[in-house]
Amino acid sequence: LEATWDEVDFENAVWSIPKERMKRKKPHNVYLSQQSLDIMIALKTCAANCRYVLPSRYDADEPMSRATFNRVTAAIVERAKQQDFPLAPFTVHDLRRTGSTLLNEIGFN
C-alpha cells in the first residue's frame, strides 16, 4: 500500500521495493506482466500528481489505509455472495500468504 511512483520503472516493467519496506530488509524487484503494467498505467492516470500508487482518499500525501483496502475486499465477498458465488471472507494479507505458500510449494523462494 505504500508503493510510490518513483519505485515503478515503466520502461523495464519493474517495481523496485526498497529494503525499508521489506520484511528481511533487502530490496526486492517485482517484474510486471503486461497486464500488471497496464493496470499501473491506469492507476498512474487516475492518481494525477499523487506520490503514492494507491493514495488516501482524503489526503493525497498519504497512502491508502489498510482498513480501506480490507473494506474493498469485504465488498467483493459480499457482491460474490449476491451473485450466488460462494466466497469466504478474506483479507489482503490472506492473498499474500496464499501466494507465498503456493510459490514455495513449486520451488520459488
Wavefront OBJ file of the C-alpha trace (Angstrom):
o trace
v 0.000 0.000 0.000
v 2.947 2.327 0.441
v 4.230 1.956 -3.116
v 5.310 5.225 -4.701
v 5.572 6.083 -8.367
v 9.332 6.601 -8.201
v 9.643 2.854 -7.467
v 7.952 1.874 -10.736
v 10.077 1.618 -13.873
v 7.512 1.607 -16.675
v 10.114 1.221 -19.417
v 11.559 -2.003 -17.971
v 8.310 -3.165 -16.309
v 9.850 -3.450 -12.840
v 8.607 -2.303 -9.448
v 11.577 -1.936 -7.074
v 10.525 -2.150 -3.434
v 13.121 -0.567 -1.139
v 14.646 -2.572 1.704
v 12.974 -0.332 4.314
v 9.594 -1.829 3.441
v 10.695 -5.434 3.127
v 10.457 -7.930 5.982
v 14.044 -9.145 5.530
v 15.378 -5.616 4.943
v 16.580 -6.487 1.438
v 15.376 -4.630 -1.673
v 13.012 -6.603 -3.885
v 12.186 -6.338 -7.583
v 8.743 -7.273 -8.861
v 8.739 -7.935 -12.599
v 5.453 -6.710 -14.001
v 3.445 -8.666 -16.562
v 1.833 -6.712 -19.385
v -1.495 -6.883 -17.559
v 0.092 -5.556 -14.349
v 1.827 -2.813 -16.293
v -1.464 -1.822 -17.941
v -3.088 -1.590 -14.502
v -0.192 0.531 -13.207
v -0.535 2.872 -16.185
v -4.265 3.229 -15.490
v -3.582 3.892 -11.799
v -0.956 6.495 -12.702
v -3.505 8.236 -14.923
v -6.058 8.282 -12.079
v -3.534 9.303 -9.417
v -2.598 12.512 -11.252
v 0.229 14.075 -9.243
v -0.081 11.887 -6.142
v 3.131 10.379 -4.813
v 1.507 7.059 -3.895
v 0.303 4.387 -6.314
v -2.765 3.969 -4.073
v -3.256 7.328 -2.338
v -5.558 8.016 0.566
v -8.995 9.192 -0.425
v -8.750 12.182 1.904
v -5.051 13.085 1.793
v -3.077 12.545 -1.414
v 0.156 12.830 0.587
v -0.688 9.613 2.446
v -1.106 6.028 1.189
v -4.459 4.259 1.229
v -5.154 2.790 4.659
v -5.219 -0.946 5.279
v -8.750 -0.528 6.633
v -9.894 0.897 3.294
v -8.262 -1.945 1.394
v -9.901 -4.514 3.682
v -13.309 -2.840 3.217
v -12.874 -3.250 -0.538
v -12.186 -6.979 -0.166
v -15.221 -7.318 2.116
v -17.347 -5.631 -0.560
v -16.009 -8.089 -3.159
v -17.017 -11.023 -0.938
v -20.475 -9.523 -0.428
v -21.018 -8.958 -4.151
v -19.897 -12.524 -4.906
v -22.451 -13.849 -2.409
v -25.201 -11.745 -4.008
v -24.401 -13.433 -7.315
v -24.545 -16.921 -5.738
v -20.785 -17.354 -5.939
v -19.687 -18.600 -2.513
v -16.546 -16.797 -1.459
v -15.234 -16.954 2.100
v -14.250 -13.635 3.687
v -10.545 -12.829 3.269
v -8.031 -10.056 3.797
v -5.303 -8.781 1.515
v -2.760 -10.453 3.798
v -4.519 -13.789 3.179
v -3.845 -13.357 -0.546
v -0.162 -12.603 0.064
v 0.221 -15.571 2.397
v -1.532 -17.955 -0.010
v 0.520 -16.723 -2.953
v 3.737 -17.125 -0.972
v 2.784 -20.652 0.115
v 1.886 -21.755 -3.412
v 5.095 -20.318 -4.871
v 7.196 -22.011 -2.175
v 5.475 -25.330 -2.898
v 6.603 -25.196 -6.536
v 10.169 -24.227 -5.675
v 10.230 -20.436 -5.637
v 11.796 -18.866 -2.584
l 1 2 3 4 5 6 7 8 9 10 11 12 13 14 15 16 17 18 19 20 21 22 23 24 25 26 27 28 29 30 31 32 33 34 35 36 37 38 39 40 41 42 43 44 45 46 47 48 49 50 51 52 53 54 55 56 57 58 59 60 61 62 63 64 65 66 67 68 69 70 71 72 73 74 75 76 77 78 79 80 81 82 83 84 85 86 87 88 89 90 91 92 93 94 95 96 97 98 99 100 101 102 103 104 105 106 107 108 109
